[in-house]
Amino acid sequence: MSKNVMLLTGAGQIGMAIARRMGYGMKIMVGDKNLANAEAISETMKNSGFDTEAVEMDLSSRESIVGMIRKGQQYGEIKMLINAAGMSPSQASVEAILKVDLYGSAVLMEEAGKVIAEGGSGIQISSQSGFRMPALTPEQDRALAMTPAEELLSLDFLQPENIKDTLHAYQLSKRANEKRVMYEAVRWGERGARINDIAPGIIVTPLAIDEFNGIRGEFYKNMFAKCPAGRPGTADEMANIAELLMSERGAFITGSTFLADGGATASYYYGSLQPEKQ
Ligand SMILES: NC(=O)c1ccc[n+]([C@@H]2O[C@H](COP(=O)([O-])OP(=O)(O)OC[C@H]3O[C@@H](n4cnc5c(N)ncnc54)[C@H](O)[C@@H]3O)[C@@H](O)[C@H]2O)c1
C-alpha cells in the first residue's frame, strides 16, 4: 500500500520534534550523515508509533540527496520535507559550513521540488544568525536566491578570503536559506506545493550545547538570559510553528521565514543585547 512520504534530513532534536508533530500516518525517511543519529531518532520515533526508516545521507552531496529521495519514493509520493540538517560555527570549518548549510540546502530544496506532491509542504531550518548580519546588496541577495546550485560556491563574496570566520559563513548560509526558500516557493508553487523557513533562536539541542561549551559560550548564555523571553527555546516550540506552516491552516503562507528567537534579535538591534551595550 502506498503511503505519503516525509523526508527528514538532519536527525536532531528540531527535526524530530517537527516530524513527530506532522508525520503521523506517513512513511518517514530519517536521513543523517551520521547513521547512528538517524538510527537513534528513527528508533525513538518507531517506539512512539511512527513508521520510520533510517538512511545514511550527506546533505553536501547531490547524489546522496537524490538517493534518499529515490528510497522514499519506493513507498509513495513525497508529501513533506523537513531540512533540519546543519553544522554550527563551533562544529565545522568555513568551507564545510558553506557546503552543507548553504549549498546542500539549496540542492535539497531543488531536488525535492522536482518531485513534491500536489498539496505538499516543506520546511527549511535557518537561524536567527541570518538576521544578525548587515544587509547584503540587492545583487548579492538575488545571487543567493537564484544562482544555479552548482555555481553557488563560486560566487565572489562566498570565497574564503571574503569570509571572516565560521560565524560569518554560518550567517551567510542562513541568509541564503531565506532567499532560496523564496525562490523555491515559486517553483514549488507550480506543483501546488509550499515551502517555508523557520529561523530559530537558541534552542536547547546537542548542537546548541556544543555552542554553550564552545569559544562563544558566554555570548550565547548572555543572549538567552537577556532576551525578552529570558530563556532558550525548545524544539517543540519550533514544531508549533511548523504545524501551522505545513498544515492546511498555513495554505496562504509560502516563501516566508519565521523568526522564533524569544526576541533576541529585537533586543540585539533595539534593546540590551545591542553590541555597544555589552
Ligand atoms: N539549536 C539551536 O540553537 C539552533 C538555532 C538556530 C538554528 N539551528 C539550526 O537547526 C538545524 C538543526 O539543528 P539542531 O539544533 O537540531 O542540531 P542537532 O545537532 O541536534 O542536529 C543536526 C543534525 O544534522 C546532521 N548533519 C550535519 N551535517 C550533515 C550533513 N552533511 N548531512 C546530513 N546530516 C548532517 C548532524 O549529524 C545532526 O544529527 C541546523 O540547521 C541548525 O543550524 C539550531
The ligand as an SDF file (V2000), in Angstrom:
LIG
                    3D

 44 48  0  0  0  0  0  0  0  0999 V2000
   19.8370   24.5080   18.2470 N   0  0  0  0  0  0  0  0  0  0  0  0
   19.8660   25.7910   18.0020 C   0  0  0  0  0  0  0  0  0  0  0  0
   20.0140   26.6320   18.8970 O   0  0  0  0  0  0  0  0  0  0  0  0
   19.6910   26.2760   16.6050 C   0  0  0  0  0  0  0  0  0  0  0  0
   19.4870   27.6400   16.4140 C   0  0  0  0  0  0  0  0  0  0  0  0
   19.3240   28.1190   15.1470 C   0  0  0  0  0  0  0  0  0  0  0  0
   19.3640   27.2450   14.0780 C   0  0  0  0  0  0  0  0  0  0  0  0
   19.5730   25.9250   14.2750 N   0  0  0  0  0  0  0  0  0  0  0  0
   19.6080   25.0680   13.0910 C   0  0  0  0  0  0  0  0  0  0  0  0
   18.7220   23.9830   13.2410 O   0  0  0  0  0  0  0  0  0  0  0  0
   19.1700   22.8810   12.4630 C   0  0  0  0  0  0  0  0  0  0  0  0
   19.0950   21.6290   13.3320 C   0  0  0  0  0  0  0  0  0  0  0  0
   19.9150   21.8070   14.4450 O   0  0  0  0  0  0  0  0  0  0  0  0
   19.7330   21.0520   15.8450 P   0  0  0  0  0  0  0  0  0  0  0  0
   19.9580   22.0570   16.8950 O   0  0  0  0  0  0  0  0  0  0  0  0
   18.5090   20.1850   15.8500 O   0  0  0  0  0  0  0  0  0  0  0  0
   21.0630   20.2080   15.7900 O   0  0  0  0  0  0  0  0  0  0  0  0
   21.4430   18.6960   16.0200 P   0  0  0  0  0  0  0  0  0  0  0  0
   22.9090   18.6820   16.2070 O   0  0  0  0  0  0  0  0  0  0  0  0
   20.5510   18.1050   17.0560 O   0  0  0  0  0  0  0  0  0  0  0  0
   21.0880   18.0650   14.5840 O   0  0  0  0  0  0  0  0  0  0  0  0
   21.7410   18.3820   13.4140 C   0  0  0  0  0  0  0  0  0  0  0  0
   21.9480   17.0820   12.6410 C   0  0  0  0  0  0  0  0  0  0  0  0
   22.4560   17.3990   11.3420 O   0  0  0  0  0  0  0  0  0  0  0  0
   23.3350   16.3570   10.9860 C   0  0  0  0  0  0  0  0  0  0  0  0
   24.2170   16.7470    9.9130 N   0  0  0  0  0  0  0  0  0  0  0  0
   25.2920   17.5720    9.9740 C   0  0  0  0  0  0  0  0  0  0  0  0
   25.8860   17.6510    8.7540 N   0  0  0  0  0  0  0  0  0  0  0  0
   25.1550   16.8620    7.9200 C   0  0  0  0  0  0  0  0  0  0  0  0
   25.2730   16.5150    6.5480 C   0  0  0  0  0  0  0  0  0  0  0  0
   26.2650   16.9790    5.7750 N   0  0  0  0  0  0  0  0  0  0  0  0
   24.3520   15.6850    6.0160 N   0  0  0  0  0  0  0  0  0  0  0  0
   23.3580   15.1700    6.7730 C   0  0  0  0  0  0  0  0  0  0  0  0
   23.2130   15.4470    8.0850 N   0  0  0  0  0  0  0  0  0  0  0  0
   24.0990   16.2750    8.6510 C   0  0  0  0  0  0  0  0  0  0  0  0
   24.0890   16.0460   12.2610 C   0  0  0  0  0  0  0  0  0  0  0  0
   24.6870   14.7700   12.2050 O   0  0  0  0  0  0  0  0  0  0  0  0
   22.9620   16.1410   13.2930 C   0  0  0  0  0  0  0  0  0  0  0  0
   22.3650   14.8710   13.5420 O   0  0  0  0  0  0  0  0  0  0  0  0
   20.5690   23.2660   11.9510 C   0  0  0  0  0  0  0  0  0  0  0  0
   20.4780   23.7050   10.6100 O   0  0  0  0  0  0  0  0  0  0  0  0
   20.9580   24.4370   12.8340 C   0  0  0  0  0  0  0  0  0  0  0  0
   21.8270   25.3250   12.1750 O   0  0  0  0  0  0  0  0  0  0  0  0
   19.7410   25.4190   15.5230 C   0  0  0  0  0  0  0  0  0  0  0  0
  1  2  1  0
  2  3  2  0
  2  4  1  0
  4  5  1  0
  4 44  2  0
  5  6  2  0
  6  7  1  0
  7  8  2  0
  8  9  1  0
  8 44  1  0
  9 10  1  0
  9 42  1  0
 10 11  1  0
 11 12  1  0
 11 40  1  0
 12 13  1  0
 13 14  1  0
 14 15  2  0
 14 16  1  0
 14 17  1  0
 17 18  1  0
 18 19  2  0
 18 20  1  0
 18 21  1  0
 21 22  1  0
 22 23  1  0
 23 24  1  0
 23 38  1  0
 24 25  1  0
 25 26  1  0
 25 36  1  0
 26 27  1  0
 26 35  1  0
 27 28  2  0
 28 29  1  0
 29 30  1  0
 29 35  2  0
 30 31  1  0
 30 32  2  0
 32 33  1  0
 33 34  2  0
 34 35  1  0
 36 37  1  0
 36 38  1  0
 38 39  1  0
 40 41  1  0
 40 42  1  0
 42 43  1  0
M  CHG  2   8   1  16  -1
M  END
$$$$
